Amino acid sequence: MALGIKWYRKQIKPGLDSLGLLVDLLMILLVVLNLGLILFDWLFSAQLVQSTLTRFLPTFTSFYRDTIHSDFIFWDMLFVAVYLVEFHIRWAIAVARKTYYRWFFYPFAHWYDVLGCIPVGGFRWLRILRVISLLHRLQRNGIVDLRYTWLGFTVLKYYRILVEEISDRVVLSVLSNVQKEVRDGSPIVHRIQAEVLTPRRPQLVHFASSRLVEIIERTHSQWRQGLGDYLSQLTDDAVARTPSGARLAAIPIAGPRALALLGDTVRELGVALTDQLVDDLINPANRDTLDELIDDIIGHTVGDRRELDRLIRDTLLDVLDQIKAQVAVQTWKLEEESLAETSK
């Protein structure tokens, strides 16, 4: 994947916004220059660095030591003065545009700018946050896209990993607490029955009846002949086990024919009855009757409150286990492995 800053110059429109963009870019350069100067001055404090610079750049070393390093706070205050002017101008613009609910909210929202203006020790390094804030503003306005830079790609990568790991731990903890409450007899089981299942009972009944009709209509032709053969065989076996059937079978010629006729009759009768039953079930005119039958079955099923509660509890626990298993999957690691496989 090609990495680099992507610019969208078409997003830059003439006016104050373009002037603000120019100021942002200048401030980024100024802060980077200031931070570089702070870093260099910190390194310059080391005797080894001064000795090395004196050997190779004696004139520059003398100038920097006597002019800048000896009065570094003064030079740093020049940068701070520019920061304060830019800060107050943006504050005035935010007040004019009513960006925040109260006029004094701006310094709190940009606390890093305020603290970064303190020319003391570690506060100076907070100016890095000013650069990040300016870059984020350009990214948000669609002027630049830093996601494909090495730094942006790396930051987003580990940010997603951090967010996913933290969110996964939180979700797993919440789900584990829910499972504990369910096992301990939490009223959530009764609430699921009363507030989730019961209001949806008509939809559940309609869904069950529709599926039943669909399955019967699709599979009836497949088991129709098998049902007839089964009824015929069942009749033959039943007749063979009875004394009357044995006597009938002992009649020469007529007996076996009678038994065969009886088997055919039972088979055809059973198939005919089944065909009629299937026709009645899939007939749209009888759908209300089928719905009432299924609703009555469900009503008798929920009669045993303890058994239903146990079923709901076990189902809910299994569902939560599946959700926890899915949440525990490290998506970022799978993406890394997929990218590694693709790059091979």
N, C-alpha and C positions, 0 to 999 in steps of 0.2 A: 504494500500500500504506500503510495507516494505521500510524504509528509511535507507540510509547508503552510504558510498563512494564505488564506483565500480572502481576497478583497472583493467587495461588492460596491463598486463606485456608483452604480445606479441608485443606491439607497441614499446617496449624498444629494441633498436638495439645497438650492440657493436659499440664503437667509441666515437667521440666528443659529439654526441647527448646524449649518456648515461651519460657522464661526466657532461654535462649541466643539465641533469635531477637531478643528485646527488647534484649539486650546488644549484639548485632551491629548493630542499627539505631542504637542510641545511640552506639556506637563510630564508625560511619560518619559520623554528624552531628558528633561530636567531632573526628574527624580532618579533616573538611572545614572545620570552623571553625578548627582549628589551622593548616591549610595556608593558608586565607584570611588569617589573622592574620600568618603568616610572609610571605606575598606583600605584604600591605599595609605591613608594617614595612620590607620591602626597598625598596618604592617610597617610603616616608616618608623614607628616608635621603637621597633626592635633594632638593636645595635648592629646585628648581622646584616639587616637590610640596608641600613645607612652606609655601612662599610662597603658593601657590594656596589651600591649606587655611586659612592664617592670614587671608587676605582674606575668605573666605566663612564659615569656622567657627573663629573665633579661640579660643573657649573650649575646644572639643574638641581643637584643635591643641595648646594649652598643656597640657591634661590628658594627652593621649597622649604628648607629648614628655617631660614631667616624670615621669609615673607609669609608663608601659609601655615606651616606646622606650629610655629611659635605663637600664632594668633588664630588658631583654627576656628575658635568659636565665632570670631567676627565674620570669617568667610562663610561659615555655616549659617549664620544669622541672615546673610544675604539671601540664601535659598529659602530660609524660613519666612522672610518678608514676602517673597513671591508667593509662597504657599498660603500665607495669611490673606494676601490680597485676593488671590483666586478663590479661597474658601469663602470670604465675605461676599464676593460677587455672586458665587453660586448660591449662597444663603439668601441673598436679596432676590435672585431669580426664583428660588423655590418659594419664597414668601409671596412674590407677585403672582406666581402660577398656582398658589395654594396647593403645593405638592403634598404637604403634610397637614394634619388636622390643626395643629397649633404652630405658630411661627417659631417657637423655641425648640421644636422637635428636631430640627435639622442637625444641630451639633451632636445630639444623642444618636441620631441615625448614622452620623459620620464621625463617631468617636475616635476612630483610628487616625483621621486627619488632624483632629485636635491634639491628641497625644503625640502624634508624629512631629508636630511643630515644636515640641519641647526639646531644646538642643542639649540634652543630657543623656549620656550613656545609651542604654538599651532602647530608650524611647525613639531614638533616631531610626532604628531598624523597623519601626512600625510604618515607616514610609513605603516599605515594600507593599503593604496593604493598599496604599494609595495607587500604586501601579496596577495591582490586581483589580481594584475597583474600577479604574479607568478602562482596563482591558475588558472587564465584564460589561461595562456600559456600551462599549463598541460592539461586543458580541451580541448583547441584547437588542441593540438597534439594527442588527443585521448588516453592519458595515464590514466587519471582518468575521472570519470563522477560524477560531483557534483550535478547533477540535482535531485538526489534522496536522498540527505542529507536534514535534516530539514532546514538548512539555505539556501541551494540552491533552494529547493522547494519553500520556502517562498519568496525569492528574485525574482525568476522567476514568481511566481504567481502575486505579486504586480507590477512587471515590465510589465507584459502583460496587467494588468488592467490599469496601467498608460498610456502605449502606445496606448491601444485601446481607452481610454477616450479622450486623446489628439487628436489622429488621427480622431476620430469620430467628435469632435468639429470642426476640420479644414475642414473636408470633408463637413459637414453640412453647414458651413459658405460659402464655395466655391459654393455649389449647390444653396444655397439661393441667392447668388449674380448672378449666371447664370439665375435663374428664374426671378430676378428683371430685368436683361437686356433683357430677352425675352419679358416680359410684356411691357417694355418701347420701344419696337420696334427695338431691336438689329438686325443688319444685319445677325445674325447667322441663322435666319429663312430662308432668301434667300440663304445663303450659304449651308444650309442643302438640299434645293431643287436643287441648281445648282451643288454642289460638292458631294452630297451623293445619292439623289434619281435619278437624271438624268443619271449619269454614270451607275447606276444599273438598268435602265429601261428595257433593254433586259432580264436580269435575273428575274425581277419582272413579266414581261409579260409571260415568259416561266413558271414560278412558278404558276401564276394564271391559265394559260391554262391547265397545267398538273393537278392541283387540280380540275378544272372544269370537265375535262374528267374523272378523277378518281371518282368523286362524281356521275356524270351522269351514268357511267358504273355500279357503285355499287348499285344505288338506282332505276334505271329504271324499273327493274323487280318488284319492290315493288309498285310503283304508276302507272304502265302501265294499269292494269285492272280498277283501280279507275278513271283514266283519261277517259277511254272508257265509263264507267257508267256516268261520269259527262257530257260528250258530248251528250250522249243519253238523259239524263234528261234535259239538256239545250235545245236540239232540241224539245222535247215534250212540254216544257214550252213555247218556242217561237211560236210553231205552234198553241198552244191553245189560245194564245193572239191575233192571227190574224184572220180577217174575213174569209180568204181563208181556213185556218186550221179548223175553226168552220164548214164551209160548207163541207169540206172533211170528218170530223168526223161524220157529220150527215148522210152520205151515209150508208145505211144498209150493214152490213157484210164487204163490200169492203173498207169502210172508215177506220175503226179501223185497218184492216190489212195493209192498205197503210201507215197509220201513224206508225205502228210498224216496217214495212219494212224500212221506212224513218229513224227512230231512229237507227235501226241496221246498216243501211248503213253509217250514219254519224259517229256512234261509230267506226265501222271498218275502215272507211276512216281516222278518226282522229288518231286512234291507229297506222294504217299503216304509215301515214305521220310522226308521232312521232318516230316510229321505224326507219324509213329511216333517219330522222334528227339525231337521236342518233348514228346510224351507221356511218353517215357522220362525226359527231363530234369526235368520238373515232377512226376514221380511221387515222393511222399515216400519210397517204399520204396527208391528209388535215390539218395537224398540222400547217403548215406555214400560211395557210389561217386563221385559228383560232387565231394564234398569231397576225397576222395583224389586225384582228377584235378587239381583246382586246387592242392592242397598239393604235388603232384609238380611242377606247373608252377612254383610259387614256389620249390621246392627247387632246380630247375635254374636258375632266374633268379638266385638268390643265389650260384650257383656262381662267378660272376665277381666276386671280392671287390673288386677295384679299381673296376669299373664301378658296383657297388652303393654303395661308399663315396663315389664321385663324385656319384651320384644323391642320397644322403642329405645330403651336404655342400651341394650346390646347393639342395636343398629347404629345408634348415635355414636357410641364408643368406637365401633369399627370405622365409621365414616371419619371421625376425628383422627384415628390412627392413620388412615390413608392420606388425609390432608397433611398431617405431621411428616409423613414419609416424603410427600412431594415438596413440602417446605424445606426439609433437610437437604434436598438436592442442591448442590453447589453449582448454580447455573454458570457462574463466572468460570469455574474450573472446566466445565464442559465446553464452554466457548473457547477457552485456551487450548484444550485438546483438539477441538475441531480446526482451529486455525493452524495448529502445529501439523495436523494431518494434511491440511490443504497445501501448506508450504512445502511439503516433502515432494 
